[in-house]
Amino acid sequence: MPNLKDIKNRIKSVESTKKITRAMKMVAAAKVKRAETTVKVSRPFTQELNTMFSKLLNSVGQYSASTLKISHAIDNYPALLNVREIKSVALLVITSNKGLAGAYNANVVRKTINTIYEYKKQGIKTSLFIVGQKGISALKRKCKELDCTIEKTYLSIANNPTGEGAYMIAEDLTEYYVEHRIDKIEVITTRFKNMMSYFIENWTVIPLKGINDDVERLHDNIIEPLMEFEPDMHHILQKLVPMYVTNIIFQSLLEAQASELASRMTAMSAATSNAEKMIKELSIEYNKSRQAAITQEIVEVVSGANAQID
């Protein structure tokens, strides 16, 4: 017969866990609503910026930096538009600082490892730029056997995605590209779909591309107007390229944050339900054991009384 005290202690322990998971669920639910709104508001701007950027590149002839003042690598747009043979790839991996988010971080890390394997088969080296403590901890162990290096890590940005943080990451990535330390940059992130699901995606950031599939289809049906540049196309591109690169990274951070919070809310909801189910089962077991103990005591009392009568 199970010990009543042990069962009671287990019930108290599960009840404490339930309080924690319920509180975390409520916090995640409050945050994910704001994150969802932010993502949905930012998507039209990102889409329009990508379309405008693609159209602009198709209207520009030769790229030149001779008349430009370049103080940072991200301002050197001709170098960022230069497509060369890919020998080394940088992966910007976006994870979270905290766990208890279901399989969110594990899925991103798994996608990263598979991507590294694919590039390794092609003889291409990979360098990692990791956002979030969970990604750093998981990939630090894997990098030794995968023959990849962790170049930069970012912790605070995972908790609070900002334009300034995205620009800082963009500066680091473009500096590596302009210095020919890497030949391609991809972002491994999650695209938020709804409260219950998300998609893990690879976004190519650099080298910058001109027309994309959507714009190609657009050009098939619409005659594009002639574009004039003032003061000139090179100065406009020098302003637009940093905005374009930074916005891709910022959008990926927003998508990842919304996906993480949604995954945590779902995981904590499931954990709370499981705790309630376990408490119910333990309560039934406790009542059965208590009833058996009382029955046993009654049997012993009756048996004792009968023995005295005899």
ZADODO-923596 format. One record per atom (N, C-alpha, C, CB): x, y, z. Coordinates in steps of 0.001 Angstrom, whole numbers, plus 500000, padded with zeros to 6 digits. Glycine has a CB too. Example, Ala and Ser with C-alpha at 12.3 -4.5 7.8 and 13.67 -1.06 7.14 Angstrom:
<atoms>
513190494310507800;512300495500507800;513200496700507800;511308495527509046;512850497750507080;513670498940507140;512900500030507870;514084499402505725;
</atoms>
This chain:
<atoms>
500843498803500000;500000500000500000;500886501258500000;499042500000501236;500623502226499082;501448503433499024;501371504232500313;501025504304497855;502476504902500614;502542505729501810;501723507005501597;504014506071502161;500770507265502507;499889508426502374;500669509739502395;498852508424503488;501691509785503236;502485511009503349;503232511293502058;503472510904504513;503791510240501432;504510510413500161;503575510912499068;505164509091499726;502374510350499001;501406510778497985;501014512236498206;500150509876498013;500796512608499466;500418513986499790;501531514963499412;500089514114501288;502786514572499657;503923515420499279;504018515578497766;505230514835499825;503737514494497031;503758514563495565;502669515496495053;503582513162494952;501497515429495667;500404516318495262;500799517779495482;499111515985496050;501400518073496635;501839519446496919;502895519902495918;502393519550498350;503807518987495576;504864519325494622;504288519629493244;505879518185494524;503359518805492794;502744519024491478;501909520303491479;501865517816491082;501245520592492589;500458521831492691;501365523057492589;499667521865494022;502535522981493207;503496524091493108;503969524271491671;504705523849494034;504244523147491001;504659523213489597;503550523794488730;505051521818489085;502324523409489019;501177523910488260;501050525433488389;499883523228488740;501286525954489590;501216527405489789;502265528118488937;501411527756491280;503460527527488864;504541528136488086;504207528116486596;505874527402488344;503792526954486093;503495526829484665;502307527708484263;503208525363484310;501325527816485140;500174528673484839;500591530137484775;499071528484485893;501460530555485710;501946531938485700;502760532214484439;502796532222486954;503618531260484059;504425531435482845;503553531472481600;505457530311482722;502499530691481601;501562530700480479;500897532066480351;500497529602480653;500476532639481466;499811533939481447;500767535044480987;499252534270482837;502013534979481450;503004535980481039;503280535866479546;504315535816481839;503481534635479059;503739534422477633;502551534858476790;504060532952477360;501332534578477262;500134534966476515;500024536483476386;498882534408477196;500388537200477455;500348538665477406;501398539215476449;500558539252478805;502586538598476455;503672539088475606;503472538707474138;505005538544476101;502953537503473901;502850537033472523;501836537858471738;502462535552472493;500831538390472406;499853539225471710;500508540483471175;498693539590472641;501366541100472001;502085542289471547;503063541935470443;502824542951472712;503762540792470605;504729540370469593;504040540066468267;505503539141470076;502874539428468333;502120539117467110;501710540396466384;500871538276467444;501245541366467154;500847542640466556;502039543333465894;500226543559467620;503183543318466578;504383543948466029;504819543281464734;505518543901467043;504794541959464702;505193541227463498;504270541544462330;505199539721463765;502979541515462574;502008541755461498;502068543189460984;500596541444461984;502383544120461874;502504545518461453;503772545734460629;502505546449462676;504860545026460982;506145545240460305;506235544530458956;507275544772461192;505457543482458743;505560542712457498;505278543532456237;504610541551457550;504212544349456199;503982545131454973;505142546056454624;502722545952455118;505743546673455660;506894547548455394;508054546745454818;507340548272456686;508328545580455414;509418544739454932;509179544296453496;509586543521455832;507973543896453198;507655543446451845;507803544578450834;506238542883451795;507316545757451203;507407546907450294;508856547352450111;506563548076450824;509635547309451192;511047547669451092;511787546704450187;511695547693452473;511513545401450307;512154544408449454;511793544622447988;511759543002449890;510523544920447731;510080545163446353;510746546402445774;508556545315446297;510765547474446543;511377548716446082;512871548532445845;511138549839447096;513521547804446753;514956547574446617;515259546767445355;515502546848447855;514450545751445085;514653544934443895;514465545756442626;513695543746443897;513438546593442612;513206547449441447;514368548422441240;511887548226441608;514858548951442343;515957549918442261;517203549272441679;516266550504443645;517538548060442139;518729547390441625;518615547108440134;518968546093442378;517410546830439668;517228546563438248;517317547822437389;515901545897438026;517226548978438028;517322550240437293;518729550813437304;516363551249437871;519586550211438115;520949550717438261;521878549940437337;521428550610439735;522797550648436730;523754549990435836;524974549501436591;524182550937434724;526091550202436467;527328549818437124;527363550375438544;528542550309436321;527922549544439439;528066549980440824;529463550554441015;527807548807441814;529529551682441712;530830552306441936;530854552973443300;531147553331440830;532001552854443968;532167553487445274;533145554653445207;532645552466446299;533513555060444005;534545556092443849;534104557446444395;534918556234442387;532820557749444314;532342559058444761;531732559017446163;531321559594443780;531855557885446842;531205557716448135;532192557852449282;530518556369448204;531711558344450404;532486558359451644;532069557137452456;532262559698452457;532996556204452653;532680554945453324;533424554893454654;533054553721452431;532661554915455746;533249554854457077;533049553489457730;532656555936457955;532009552756457285;531735551424457810;531514550464456653;530506551439458752;531728549180456953;531577548166455907;530161548145455348;531939546788456449;529179548419456187;527792548364455740;527477549467454735;526855548466456930;528300550516454677;528104551596453709;528699551267452345;528716552878454233;529506550233452287;530185549869451031;529264548968450203;531553549148451317;528232549562449640;527224548753448955;527760548034447718;526065549622448561;528743548594446958;529249547820445810;529866546486446230;530284548638445045;530560546464447382;531157545214447863;530077544229448303;532123545491449027;528987544744448862;527907543871449308;527113543309448136;526981544623450245;527136544017447016;526445543529445822;527334542612444983;525971544704444975;528592542506445365;529529541676444618;529321540200444945;530974542091444923;528941539420443953;528730537978444137;530015537243443750;527510537465443281;530521536421444653;531757535705444382;531591534224444729;532927536322445177;532611533455444414;532572532026444704;532436531806446212;533841531322444161;531535530908446580;531248530682447994;532193529629448559;529780530249448192;533061530074449446;533978529168450142;533690529124451650;535435529600449897;533037530171452146;532723530248453571;531379530935453743;533834531004454354;530536530384454614;529194530912454848;529033531274456320;528115529888454418;528393532404456563;528050532800457935;526572532525458166;528382534309458193;526271531894459284;524887531607459662;524534532428460895;524679530084459929;523549533301460751;523017534032461898;521877533194462472;522526535485461494;522112532586463625;521162531655464238;520434532387465368;521890530366464776;519112532400465292;518321533151466271;517583532176467187;517314534104465560;517978532168468458;517317531347469480;516922532258470640;518252530177469973;516515531667471754;516094532456472913;517097532309474054;514688532025473379;516967533177475044;517809533082476232;517243532106477255;517976534449476864;515937531899477205;515263531057478192;514725529795477544;514127531826478869;514586528764478373;514018527510477905;512528527445478186;514723526333478555;512038526224478418;510619525985478679;509741526545477564;510217526602480017;510225526387476331;509470526856475162;509191525703474211;510237527976474429;508968524528474770;508717523368473926;509952522993473116;507543523637472996;509726522664471859;510830522241470988;511381523400470154;510365521117470062;511047524628470530;511436525790469716;512950525863469476;510967527075470393;513717525928470556;515170526051470418;515795524803469799;515803526322471777;515292523631470177;515822522381469624;515621522314468115;515154521178470293;514479522799467630;514213522784466189;515156523714465431;512763523181465916;515411524890466001;516321525842465346;517740525286465325;516294527215466068;518174524705466449;519518524126466517;519643522963465544;519840523659467952;518612522124465452;518638520988464528;518746521469463073;517371520117464712;517995522516462735;518063523082461385;519461523631461107;517006524195461209;520053524260462102;521403524804461948;522415523692461696;521803525606463191;522335522630462480;523261521503462334;523116520864460953;523012520451463439;521890520689460499;521663520114459165;522226521010458070;520167519885458928;522089522322458242;522635523266457259;524154523195457234;522178524703457572;524769523103458411;526230522993458479;526700521715457794;526711523019459945;525994520617458027;526339519343457376;526267519470455857;525398518219457854;525217520123455362;525054520269453910;526199521073453305;523713520943453587;526583522154453972;527699522954453460;529021522202453583;527786524288454208;529140521416454641;530373520643454827;530552519635453691;530356519913456191;529464519030453236;529537518089452106;530028518786450836;528157517449451852;529728520080450710;530141520844449534;531530521454449694;529135521938449253;532156521182450839;533488521732451091;533466523194451487;534344521565449877;532342523660452017;532186525065452403;532246525171453926;530841525653451859;533073526076454425;533205526296455861;532052527170456369;534571526953456188;531711527011457625;530622527794458221;531110528517459472;529420526885458563;530657529749459603;530907530550460805;529559530933461385;531775531826460490;529460530899462709;528183531129463365;528148532465464102;527888530001464328;527046533171463919;526720534368464691;525412534023465399;526593535688463768;525460533869466722;524333533276467437;523665534294468350;524794532067468249;522344534372468226;521518535188469114;520834534250470101;520465536037468309;521013534506471398;520322533699472411;521230532688473092;519161532977471782;521085532567474414;521930531678475211;521708530211474869;521670531900476686;520488529823474552;520193528422474263;520929527948473016;518690528221474090;520996528789472016;521734528434470816;523234528371471064;521438529422469718;523725529285471880;525156529302472202;525544528020472933;525511530542473062;524771527643473944;525086526456474742;525044525187473904;524116526333475911;524030525069473042;523874523842472255;524912523730471144;522481523782471656;525191524840470464;526079524782469302;527556524846469687;525756525913468351;527848525320470881;529249525348471327;529805523931471416;529374526059472699;528972522997471883;529411521603471974;529514520954470591;528446520803472855;528612521343469697;528566520717468383;529647521230467429;527214520937467771;530094522455467650;531042523062466702;532362522305466628;531310524505467088;532751521647467721;534019520913467713;533978519752466731;534348520399469114;532867519038466701;532764517899465794;532323518309464395;531798516880466351;531698519479464259;531229519929462947;532249520797462225;529938520692463098;533350521116462887;534408521934462297;533880523308461868;535027521209461094;533130523958462761;532667525320462502;533102526204463667;531111525366462309;533023527493463474;533473528425464510;532338529383464890;534714529221464024;532302529751466162;531349530757466645;532085532096466681;530766530377468075;531721533002465787;532421534274465657;531901535329466641;532291534789464236;530567535460466716;529963536488467570;528729535905468257;529585537759466739;528457536392469464;527246535989470174;526528537245470670;527583535029471362;525205537151470741;524374538282471162;523326537762472148;523690538985469926;523300538328473335;522384537860474372;521198538805474597;523138537682475667;521472540075474822;520398541009475181;519397541198474051;520984542355475568;519853541059472812;518963541276471664;517851540241471623;519755541235470356;518127539044472137;517112537985472108;515911538352472970;517710536655472584;516135539067474068;515039539448474954;514263540649474438;515572539745476331;514960541542473753;514326542793473319;514839543197471944;514589543921474338;514252542655470872;514696543023469516;514452544504469239;513970542168468461;515498545186468795;515387546600468465;516095546864467143;515981547482469593;515783548004466549;516455548391465319;517944548607465538;515829549648464754;518292549149466703;519714549377467006;520462548051467117;519869550182468317;519834547071467763;520463545761467875;520626545087466533;519664544878468787;519596545203465678;519683544624464339;520784545299463519;518333544747463616;520934546617463671;521984547343462945;523370546909463411;521818548860463133;523518546668464721;524806546211465249;525184544853464638;524753546112466798;524208543937464553;524472542635463939;524798542808462465;523265541692464113;524060543687461788;524296543929460358;525705544467460115;523254544917459802;526177545341460998;527544545872460857;528580544760460989;527810546964461912;528386543873461962;529335542769462140;529359541861460915;528979541954463389;528186541512460411;528100540599459273;528697541209458007;526650540209459023;528352542456457743;528865543096456527;530374543321456608;528152544432456289;530886543548457797;532341543708457948;533068542419457560;532696544103459404;532552541289458015;533141540006457647;533051539774456139;532446538867458399;531941540198455530;531765539968454091;532696540856453268;530307540222453684;532763542122453621;533613543061452866;535081542673452986;533405544509453366;535479542130454138;536869541712454345;537161540331453756;537191541709455829;536197539756453040;536343538457452372;536581537305453351;537487538518451380;536119537484454579;536226536387455549;535063535417455395;536270536935456987;533997535876454788;532857535030454439;532359535450453063;531716535134455509;531666534539452394;531195534823451037;529674534797450926;531788533827450066;529002534456452002;527544534417451984;527040534491453417;527021533132451273;525901535113453601;525309535222454937;523854534783454876;525422536674455485;523502533859455760;522124533377455873;521636533578457305;522021531877455462;520336533757457428;519693533823458741;518842532572458912;518824535123458893;519036531872460018;518170530738460364;517240531217461473;519011529463460817;515974531354461122;514998531915462048;513686531171461900;514800533428461802;512692531601462640;511362531004462555;510377532068462090;510925530401463925;509543531713461129;508499532639460676;507213532327461441;508271532529459120;506718533317462138;505512533156462949;504295532991462037;505322534369463900;503497531954462310;502263531724461562;501049532080462409;502177530263461097;500906531410463537;499834531720464470;500262531245465852;498486531057464033;499335531273466792;499668530915468166;500088529454468322;498491531196469057;499755528630467346;500018527201467473;501159526702466591;498779526440467149;501617527495465631;502619526966464703;503544528062464171;501931526263463538;504689527617463684;505682528489463050;506497527646462073;506613529176464119;507239528308461196;508076527616460221;509528528019460442;507626527937458766;510437527053460326;511874527357460388;512357527619458967;512690526182461058;513018528739458763;513412529142457407;514857529625457365;512483530242456887;515447529522456176;516757530111455879;516547531336455006;517703529080455175;516998532481455464;516895533709454672;518291534114454214;516224534860455494;518463534310452927;519738534799452409;519778536314452541;519947534367450928;520805536811453209;520942538254453427;521953538853452458;521365538544454879;523120538252452403;524205538726451547;524803537509450825;525304539494452385;525128537586449530;525107538781448673;523692539253448367;525837538501447372;523558540569448257;522262541154447968;521834540796446554;522300542676448152;520558540525446415;520031540140445111;519163541260444553;519224538827445210;519048541236443258;518179542202442598;516748541728442630;518624542440441160;516258541387441494;514847541026441378;514561539698442051;514432540965439916;513453539594442737;513042538327443312;511854537778442534;512692538489444806;511395536591442891;510344535932442118;509065536756442076;510050534561442698;508715537360443209;507478538135443252;507554539322442304;507193538614444679;508736539995442301;508881541162441437;508929540737439981;510142541957441802;509519539567439702;509534539077438330;508119538880437806;510314537770438240;507265538273438635;505886538077438221;505177539420438061;505144537198439233;505574540378438901;504980541697438821;505369542373437511;505408542553440016;506633542185437112;507117542820435900;506506542205434648;508621542727435837;506032540989434741;505429540349433578;504118541019433191;505198538870433852;503457541633434154;502127542188433907;502072543711433967;501163541625434900;503105544322434505;503076545774434691;504308546402434055;503000546136436194;504101547483433331;505218548230432752;505745549183433819;504782549012431454;507002548982434185;507585549793435246;507944551178434730;508822549107435828;507685552222435501;508050553577435074;509564553780435138;507338554628435947;510043554742434390;511459555076434411;511799555721435747;511828556014433235;512887555259436377;513272555781437681;514409556791437531;513689554635438622;514236557945438145;515280558962438162;515791559112439592;514751560324437609;517082559383439730;517716559423441047;518243560825441334;518861558390441135;518014561265442557;518477562586442971;519011562496444394;517334563640442873;520265562794444731;521253563400443817;521782562424442766;522418563949444615;522061561162443162;522441560154442170;522168558781442766;523947560298441749;522186557757441908;521789556422442333;522751555832443358;521694555506441136;524038556216443304;525018555630444215;524795556073445654;526424555999443777;524491557343445849;524229557825447204;522912557270447752;524201559355447224;521948557101446874;520675556519447312;520875555070447729;519616556611446192;521623554313446936;521892552914447279;522700552804448563;522633552218446139;523608553742448776;524409553705449994;523538553895451232;525497554777449946;522444554622451112;521503554783452223;520535553615452311;520728556085452076;520138553088451166;519105552063451139;519629550681451511;518479552013449778;520854550349451097;521396549016451364;521511548736452866;522766548867450704;522082549642453692;522100549377455133;520695549209455719;522819550504455853;519749550020455227;518370549893455696;517797548530455325;517497551013455111;518090548084454116;517572546804453634;518136545635454449;517909546621452145;519448545614454642;520092544531455389;519625544531456846;521629544667455322;519604545711457456;519178545819458852;517735545376459020;519346547252459355;516892545740458062;515479545391458172;515249543887458070;514684546105457097;516026543204457215;515905541746457131;516219541114458489;516852541179456038;517300541562459117;517698541009460414;516671541364461490;519095541527460817;516194542613461471;515208543041462461;513916542241462319;514921544544462320;513479542024461083;512258541253460859;512428539809461334;511874541280459370;513610539237461097;513864537864461552;513849537779463075;515212537359461013;514337538820463757;514311538841465223;512873538931465744;515144540024465758;512059539755465098;510666539884465514;509896538587465299;509992541019464756;510121537956464151;509447536690463850;509848535622464875;509791536215462410;511141535587465204;511637534584466155;511060534813467544;513169534611466215;510983536068467969;510448536349469301;508979535938469411;510600537838469630;508188536252468391;506779535874468405;506622534354468413;506052536476467195;507445533660467629;507386532197467580;507771531589468918;508303531659466479;508806532155469542;509257531643470843;508183531794471905;510526532364471290;507567532970471975;506537533221472988;505310532342472751;506131534706472985;504939532162471487;503803531295471180;504108529852471572;503450531377469684;505343529413471302;505749528059471656;505776527884473173;507126527737471058;506242528900473888;506272528817475356;504855528799475925;507068530002475951;503974529614475372;502598529630475860;501944528263475652;501783530731475147;502168527664474482;501600526343474195;502184525285475121;501850525956472731;503503525346475334;504163524359476191;503698524486477632;505681524516476118;503569525705478132;503124525903479510;501654525542479688;503357527345479933;500862525750478640;499457525336478701;499354523816478803;498685525844477460;500154523126478000;500168521662478056;500683521169479406;501032521092476922;501720521844479934;502273521446481232;501252521645482348;503549522246481540;500501522750482284;499463522995483293;498367521933483230;498851524391483102;497962521579482025;496937520530481857;497434519186482385;496541520395480369;498691518874482090;499268517616482591;499359517609484112;500659517391481990;499684518774484690;499751518861486150;498377518639486764;500313520225486586;497347519236486164;495989519037486671;495580517570486583;494995519906485891;495937516937485483;495616515513485314;496347514661486355;495987515041483889;497618514988486598;498403514229487570;497863514428488984;499879514642487507;497457515652489306;496889515921490626;495611515107490820;496601517433490801;494796515051489786;493554514273489872;493840512796490105;492727514447488596;494818512254489365;495167510840489524;495757510563490900;496154510411488441;496616511472491382;497213511288492704;496167511415493807;498334512303492927;495194512303493613;494127512458494609;493295511183494706;493221513658494253;493003510582493543;492257509314493550;493069508232494259;491915508867492100;494368508177493952;495238507187494594;495316507439496096;496650507221493973;495374508699496489;495432509052497910;494141508624498623;495662510578498081;493016508909497992;491727508541498608;491573507028498731;490562509114497789;492020506291497693;491954504834497747;492834504287498866;492374504232496404;494042504838498973;494960504378500016;494426504726501400;496353504994499817;493865505913501521;493304506332502814;492111505446503192;492871507824502762;491267505160502199;490112504299502462;490557502897502865;489202504229501227;491611502390502168;492132501065502520;492701501056503928;493205500626501521;493390502153504302;493969502241505649;492870502273506715;494864503496505771;491804503049506451;490688503118507407;490000501762507529;489667504194506977;489792501114506364;489164499785506378;489994498797507179;488971499264504947;491327498883506996;492217497987507724;492144498227509229;493651498159507236;492068499510509612;491970499836511037;490657499312511627;492076501362511247;489550499459510868;488251498957511349;488283497444511520;487122499351510375;488896496765510538;489012495306510618;489806494903511852;489681494742509349;490895495626512123;491711495310513283;490963495543514592;492977496132513262;490171496642514640;489393496948515865;488330495869516099;488714498358515755;487624495505515013;486576494477515129;487167493146515529;485812494329513810;488279492810514906;488940491531515240;489375491518516698;490165491288514322;489883492629517203;490284492723518598;489111492587519549;490983494025518844;488006493247519156;486799493171519996;486250491756520040;485718494130519479;486231491107518893;485747489699518846;486626488777519663;485693489192517396;487907489053519628;488830488207520391;488585488352521892;490291488564520055;488261489584522342;487986489786523775;486672489104524187;487922491301524102;485676489128523279;484389488482523581;484565486992523715;483351488790522495;485352486422522764;485618484974522807;486389484620524066;486406484518521556;
</atoms>
